[in-house]
């Protein structure tokens, strides 16, 4: 006599509802990704010939070896200085609210160029950053 029953309960999850959920999520993310733009549209200004009334712009050069030169054609200076001395030296040759031009090598460390920009900002000087046309 066999006491075992022939009705066995199988414990299995229904996979059809899981695949439906995955496909709905896939459709949701595809629709959402087409509505999101990758960036913002920005209207950048065009470059053109620059006109300055003051021809005595002091130029600050940073070369690839991170050596800083300061040059002013009107006052006939061309000297190598350190970043620490730059503030005092610039203020000797530049009047308050004047313009300095930063010419930095692309291989130089960015800290030196940022240091020149910081000094210009502290002394309320206008700064022009020289780039390729």
For each residue, the residues with C-beta under 8 A, 3 or more apart:
1:
2:
3:
4:
5: 8
6:
7:
8: 5
9:
10:
11:
12:
13: 18
14: 17 18
15: 18 19
16: 19 20
17: 14 20 21
18: 13 14 15 21 22
19: 15 16 22 23
20: 16 17 23 24
21: 17 18 24 25
22: 18 19 25 26
23: 19 20 26 27
24: 20 21 27 28
25: 21 22 28 29
26: 22 23 29 30
27: 23 24 30 31
28: 24 25 31 32
29: 25 26 32 33
30: 26 27 33 34
31: 27 28 34 35
32: 28 29 35 36
33: 29 30 36
34: 30 31
35: 31 32
36: 32 33
37: 40
38:
39:
40: 37
41:
42:
43:
44:
45:
46:
47: 133
48:
49:
50: 128
51:
52: 55 57 99
53:
54: 57 98 99
55: 52 73 74
56: 72 73 74 75
57: 52 54 72 98 99 100 101 128
58: 70 71 72 90 93 94 98 99 100 101
59: 70 71 72 100 101 103
60: 68 69 70 71 86 90 100 101 102 103 116
61: 68 69 70 71 103 104
62: 66 67 68 102 103 104 105 108 112 113 116
63: 66 67 69 105 108
64: 105 107 108
65: 108
66: 62 63 108 109 112
67: 62 63 80
68: 60 61 62 80 81 82 83 86 112 116
69: 60 61 63 78 79 80 81
70: 58 59 60 61 77 78 79 81 86 89 90 93
71: 58 59 60 61 77 78
72: 56 57 58 59 75 76 77 93
73: 55 56 76
74: 55 56
75: 56 72 93
76: 72 73
77: 70 71 72 93
78: 69 70 71
79: 69 70 89
80: 67 68 69
81: 68 69 70 85 86 89
82: 68 85 86
83: 68 86 112 115 116
84: 87
85: 81 82 88 89
86: 60 68 70 81 82 83 89 90 115 116 119
87: 84 90 91 119 122 123
88: 85 91 92
89: 70 79 81 85 86 92 93
90: 58 60 70 86 87 93 94 100 119 120 123 125
91: 87 88 94 123
92: 88 89
93: 58 70 72 75 77 89 90
94: 58 90 91 98 100 123 125
95: 98
96: 123 124
97: 124 125 126
98: 54 57 58 94 95 125 126
99: 52 54 57 58 125 126 127 128
100: 57 58 59 60 90 94 116 120 125 126 127 128
101: 57 58 59 60 127 128 129 130
102: 60 62 113 116 117 120 127 128 129 130
103: 59 60 61 62 130
104: 61 62 108 112 113 116 129 130
105: 62 63 64 108
106:
107: 64
108: 62 63 64 65 66 104 105 112 113
109: 66 112
110: 113 114
111: 114 115
112: 62 66 68 83 104 108 109 115 116
113: 62 102 104 108 110 116 117 129
114: 110 111 117 118
115: 83 86 111 112 118 119
116: 60 62 68 83 86 100 102 104 112 113 119 120 127
117: 102 113 114 120 121 127 129
118: 114 115 121 122
119: 86 87 90 115 116 122 123 125
120: 90 100 102 116 117 123 125 126 127
121: 117 118 124 125 127
122: 87 118 119
123: 87 90 91 94 96 119 120
124: 96 97 121
125: 90 94 97 98 99 100 119 120 121
126: 97 98 99 100 120
127: 99 100 101 102 116 117 120 121
128: 50 57 99 100 101 102
129: 101 102 104 113 117
130: 101 102 103 104
131:
132:
133: 47
